[in-house]
Amino acid sequence: MEETRAATILDHLYDAHGAVLIGYLVGQLGGDRGKAEDIAQETLLRAWRHAGRLDLERGLARGWLFRVARNLVIDARRAQSARPTEVGAAGLAGEGVDTTEEMVTAMAVRAAVQDLSRDHRAVIVHLYLRGFTAVETARALGIPLGTVKSRAHHALRKLRQALEDRGADKASRLVTAGM
């Protein structure tokens, strides 16, 4: 495959799915944005390597990206659990603040998601928590693809507003980035 075509595909994948992919990975990795960006980069690198096999026309690329990202998260967790963690005095001092902030953010997001209508919540759960594509979500819920996209748009807007109303600025920025 031509390198320029692969680069074009990579640009398209990043533009179309990058923010949502990173948001998904941040959630999977307990809020570790740096690690999420590393795994997103590795996911896109693998997409570039397999650009000839990706079917962009049928909308299957997003599902492929999320499966690869999920597998990389699993691999990272396995690697982390296989190595003992070294903790220094500096590591102990800063960790409690981040963990508490992450917990508060997670609680705010969870409460905001629970406040959504059942239809909006189902779409958000399928798209962002389960990592389904819009097409897969439409099939799973038995609704048209356009309805999935519309509900996702409106649900994210409601989540963003609810989080801003609750004063959860970090969580609101996460929703703005596409969860």
Protein Blocks (a to p, Z undefined) as FASTA:
>chain_A
ZZklmmmmmmmmmmmmmmmmmmmmmmmnnopaklmmmmmmmmmmmmmmmmmmpcfknopm
mmmmmmmmmmmmmmmmmmmmmpccdddfklmmmmmmmmmmmmmmmmmmmmmmmmpcfklm
mmmmmmmmnopafklmmmmnopafklmmmmmmmmmmmmmmmmmmnopaklmmmmmnoZZ
